[in-house]
């Protein structure tokens, strides 16, 4: 097997292992990793429309609506009319939501520290640089892909028009 593919498969496996473990730790505090993403977005960026939440998190609007329904039922978020658009609602985190996310972050951080304690500072720095490099390259590949898709769409429109 190609070494690059082997490394990428190891990265994906590690990502899923860590995500599962962190999710379990956060569930012990009453919030899943998925729900915490919504709460953290609202805590950090303030009240949002559900369409903005969907866009920020890369989720389908229906998925966001269902998640917000559950979060609201559990009193972790609340909906209010959007003063700029009477058809829309603004979603904001409640004090209960803030307390839940705060409580869940402690075991999350503890778990992350426990995982990373096996690395010395030089290894952490090297890993950070590698992640940064791969992240930048991934963004570049995505931009290239988006550009090609846009070029194809424009070509198809010209051919039909």
Number of C-alpha atoms within 10 A of each C-alpha: 5 6 8 9 10 10 11 11 12 12 12 11 12 12 12 12 12 15 13 13 16 22 21 17 22 24 15 13 18 14 23 17 21 10 19 20 15 21 25 16 17 20 16 9 10 13 20 18 16 19 17 14 22 18 12 11 12 10 12 12 15 12 11 20 15 11 15 23 15 14 20 18 11 12 14 22 23 19 19 12 13 14 10 8 9 8 8 15 19 18 21 24 24 19 12 13 24 17 11 18 24 14 16 23 18 13 19 19 13 12 17 13 11 10 11 12 11 10 11 9 11 9 12 14 12 11 13 12 12 12 12 12 11 12 12 12 12 12 11 12 12 12 12 12 12 12 12 12 12 12 12 12 12 11 12 11 10 9 8 6 6
